[in-house]
Amino acid sequence: MSISSINYSSSVLGAQIRNINQQLTDLSTQLATGKLSQNYSGMGTNEGFAIAGRSQLSNIAAYTDTITNVNVNINLANTALQSLTTIRNTVQTGSASTAQDLNVNGQTVAQNTAASQFGSMVGVLNTQSGNRYLFSGTAFNTQSVANAGDIINGTTTQAGFKTVMAERQAADLGANGMGRLVQTQPTPSSVRVSEDVAGSPFGMKIAAVSSTLTGATVTGPSGSPVSFSVDLNGLNPNDGDKLSVQFTLPDGTTGQVDLTAASATPTPIGSFAIDATTPGNTATNLNTALNTAITKLANTSLVAASAITAGDNFFNTASSAIGAPANNQAAPPAPVGGATALSGASPSNSISPGFAAGDTITVNGTTLTFVNSGATGNQLNVGDSIQTLMSKIDQITGTSKPSTVHGGSITINTDDAASLNITTSNTGALNALGFGSTPVTATQPPLRVGSSPASSATTLVNGSANTVKWYTGNDGPGSPRSTAMARVDDSVTVQYGAQANEDAIRQQLQAIAVFGTFSTSPTSQYAGGQVSALSLRVTQSLTKQPGQQHIEDIQTDLAMAQNTMKDAGTRQTQAKAQLQSIIDQAESASPDQVASELLSLQNALQASYQVTSKLAQLSLVKFL
């Protein structure tokens, strides 16, 4: 008979030993690595949970990196903002001091300090994090602010702030140095003061006149251009009688001239002499004293106000639309005032032609509709006043500076000149308000004196073509904070952008530039008054005002973003622990269990080897 060979490797026993060996190898690997398998197929049915958990861990790692990077940017921005606060406090302390000693350049020590701090502030605003400019908004790869020297002194082709301020001062003072006021003596017993041009943005504007002058007749302020007159009627006022004239200055502040009738010799300061023997001379004395007082006010407070306004013209993105004096129309016979009705009907203080029910005015896309009565929301009664209309317009534009009526001229202010757009279904009625064409738009800054010589100019024009642009970052609509956004969790984003032209930053830069750039003649009789008036205004500009944005507000916004990221990081840390536990449960091998299985397999393998050894000793005789 034939006997088949016994092939150990193909035997059942051999296969079992190979299997045990493979299990031993796998268990040894598990014991060494702590993992169930080195490939997904060996991980078991729970590996799907582990794969999902590992994906979430990867997302958390990416969020962690984002949070780290954003925190670096915010910390740098906050350091820069804190530096701005320090600069503000330094300049404010200097401007509030009483020392007004001028150097040969016509500046105080505090002004020299402000000029230096302006350069420091520009440097701070150009802070970078890597290749990102922190105060440029979405234009993060563009320098936030022009070089300090260019901003102040200009370039070969563009004027700087110093030139803009000088032009504005010349335009506000006028050729006669009286703030664009014209003073005459129409009769031997009277004095008349008038603004030189109706609707001009320059100079002092006559706001109010009051008098206790016995026997005198005071007329105005009224007319276009606005004027007032005082007629003593050939009589002498009593000792101590007073004339007070209030003026509105270009920056919106007021200045006042007070003159008291006096018989004392010498005539006290702020008084005019009563000539007991020749009453006609008293009117001449009043005329001279009024001229002197107006000239002093113009060359002190007005000059300071002009410098502040020049800063606004150069740095501020806000602007205004100015209507022509309404009395250049066929009707009404007198200039419009804030109380003038919009209907065009009797009484005579209504504009003509006027608005009627159903007419509309659209401001920046929002429509105001005229109704006969009972106006609510975005409605106006046809009998409402011009002031009511302007208030409605201001609510829509959100201007920080209310629109005004002066001398029959309407000025609509806006904080965003580029967006102002006013149209109407009744162009005739809008024309009667002094706006000769539609849509009504605003002249965009920087604003420059419109003609030469500046002392006789009557308009402000867009100077962007020939004037340095101080802010070079993003200046589009929307919140500056939204110009930089980051996702820090699956459903959480933070906003941490900033722009150098934000109100709080711009106002501080503007005030410091004005203070550090302004200079006067150290030998001028008005030098001390100019610097004193300017210092007062700069101190106020650098003082935090209710309702205005502050540097600290920006820091608060950034701190809130950091708190949001901190909360997200805390949640993610907790999630990481839970996800890692799921992965470990799905993929990790228990050392105790593996060791036990190894021992069991080793025993099984030893037994298999013993059986194999005995089988290997079989002979043909024993087999038979």
Secondary structure as UniProt FT lines:
FT   HELIX           8..10
FT   HELIX           12..33
FT   HELIX           40..42
FT   TURN            45..46
FT   HELIX           47..95
FT   TURN            104..105
FT   HELIX           109..125
FT   STRAND          128..129
FT   TURN            130..131
FT   STRAND          132..133
FT   TURN            134..135
FT   TURN            137..138
FT   TURN            140..141
FT   HELIX           148..153
FT   HELIX           161..173
FT   TURN            174..177
FT   STRAND          181..184
FT   TURN            188..189
FT   STRAND          190..195
FT   TURN            198..199
FT   STRAND          205..211
FT   TURN            214..215
FT   STRAND          217..222
FT   TURN            223..226
FT   STRAND          227..231
FT   TURN            233..234
FT   TURN            239..240
FT   STRAND          242..248
FT   TURN            250..251
FT   STRAND          254..262
FT   TURN            269..270
FT   STRAND          271..273
FT   HELIX           279..297
FT   HELIX           298..302
FT   HELIX           303..315
FT   STRAND          319..322
FT   HELIX           326..328
FT   TURN            338..339
FT   TURN            348..349
FT   TURN            357..358
FT   STRAND          360..363
FT   TURN            364..365
FT   STRAND          366..371
FT   STRAND          379..381
FT   TURN            382..383
FT   HELIX           386..397
FT   STRAND          404..406
FT   TURN            407..408
FT   STRAND          409..414
FT   HELIX           417..419
FT   STRAND          422..424
FT   HELIX           427..432
FT   TURN            433..434
FT   STRAND          447..449
FT   HELIX           454..456
FT   STRAND          460..462
FT   TURN            464..466
FT   HELIX           480..483
FT   STRAND          485..489
FT   TURN            490..491
FT   STRAND          492..495
FT   TURN            500..501
FT   HELIX           503..517
FT   TURN            522..523
FT   TURN            525..526
FT   HELIX           527..541
FT   TURN            546..547
FT   HELIX           551..587
FT   HELIX           591..616
FT   HELIX           620..623
//
